Amino acid sequence: MERRQAIDPNYTGPERRQGERRRYRARSRNIVAPTIAAVLAFAMVDATIWNSYYWRAAVNRLNDDAATTRAWGANIWHLG
């Protein structure tokens, strides 16, 4: 028997490589798909149950920042 020869002839060639790929995929964890699913689930729950609380909070924060910047600019403009 050669050094790299398979013991079981049924698992030589492409079949052996497919088995290795299957075992590798089983060992390696995919994090992208569960993350996307979690983000979509959160967005759906936020939009339906909480009436987009976090979205409205983010928009209000931006509006407050914009109002503060406009007030600061008006004060600076009138000082000169």
CYANA upper distance limits for C-alpha pairs under 8 A (distance plus 0.5 A):
  1 MET  CA      5 GLN  CA      7.08
  6 ALA  CA     11 TYR  CA      7.44
  6 ALA  CA     12 THR  CA      6.52
  8 ASP  CA     12 THR  CA      7.89
 10 ASN  CA     15 GLU  CA      8.22
 11 TYR  CA     15 GLU  CA      6.11
 11 TYR  CA     16 ARG  CA      5.27
 12 THR  CA     16 ARG  CA      5.80
 13 GLY  CA     17 ARG  CA      7.16
 14 PRO  CA     18 GLN  CA      6.59
 15 GLU  CA     19 GLY  CA      6.78
 16 ARG  CA     20 GLU  CA      6.77
 17 ARG  CA     21 ARG  CA      6.67
 18 GLN  CA     22 ARG  CA      6.59
 19 GLY  CA     23 ARG  CA      6.68
 20 GLU  CA     24 TYR  CA      6.58
 21 ARG  CA     25 ARG  CA      6.60
 22 ARG  CA     26 ALA  CA      6.69
 23 ARG  CA     27 ARG  CA      6.73
 24 TYR  CA     28 SER  CA      6.58
 25 ARG  CA     29 ARG  CA      7.87
 30 ASN  CA     34 PRO  CA      8.13
 31 ILE  CA     35 THR  CA      6.67
 32 VAL  CA     36 ILE  CA      6.71
 33 ALA  CA     37 ALA  CA      6.65
 34 PRO  CA     38 ALA  CA      6.57
 35 THR  CA     39 VAL  CA      6.73
 36 ILE  CA     40 LEU  CA      6.66
 37 ALA  CA     41 ALA  CA      6.55
 38 ALA  CA     42 PHE  CA      6.58
 39 VAL  CA     43 ALA  CA      6.65
 40 LEU  CA     44 MET  CA      6.67
 41 ALA  CA     45 VAL  CA      6.68
 42 PHE  CA     46 ASP  CA      6.44
 43 ALA  CA     47 ALA  CA      6.51
 44 MET  CA     48 THR  CA      6.62
 45 VAL  CA     49 ILE  CA      6.05
 45 VAL  CA     50 TRP  CA      7.57
 46 ASP  CA     50 TRP  CA      5.57
 46 ASP  CA     51 ASN  CA      6.72
 46 ASP  CA     52 SER  CA      5.44
 46 ASP  CA     53 TYR  CA      7.25
 46 ASP  CA     54 TYR  CA      7.91
 47 ALA  CA     51 ASN  CA      5.57
 47 ALA  CA     52 SER  CA      5.03
 47 ALA  CA     53 TYR  CA      8.43
 48 THR  CA     52 SER  CA      7.77
 52 SER  CA     56 ARG  CA      6.68
 53 TYR  CA     57 ALA  CA      6.60
 54 TYR  CA     58 ALA  CA      6.64
 55 TRP  CA     59 VAL  CA      6.77
 56 ARG  CA     60 ASN  CA      6.51
 57 ALA  CA     61 ARG  CA      6.61
 58 ALA  CA     62 LEU  CA      6.84
 59 VAL  CA     63 ASN  CA      6.68
 60 ASN  CA     64 ASP  CA      6.57
 61 ARG  CA     65 ASP  CA      6.70
 62 LEU  CA     66 ALA  CA      6.61
 63 ASN  CA     67 ALA  CA      6.60
 64 ASP  CA     68 THR  CA      6.64
 65 ASP  CA     69 THR  CA      6.68
 66 ALA  CA     70 ARG  CA      6.63
 67 ALA  CA     71 ALA  CA      6.60
 68 THR  CA     72 TRP  CA      6.61
 69 THR  CA     73 GLY  CA      6.60
 70 ARG  CA     74 ALA  CA      6.64
 71 ALA  CA     75 ASN  CA      6.70
 72 TRP  CA     76 ILE  CA      6.73
 73 GLY  CA     77 TRP  CA      6.56
 74 ALA  CA     78 HIS  CA      6.76
 75 ASN  CA     79 LEU  CA      6.76
 76 ILE  CA     80 GLY  CA      7.60
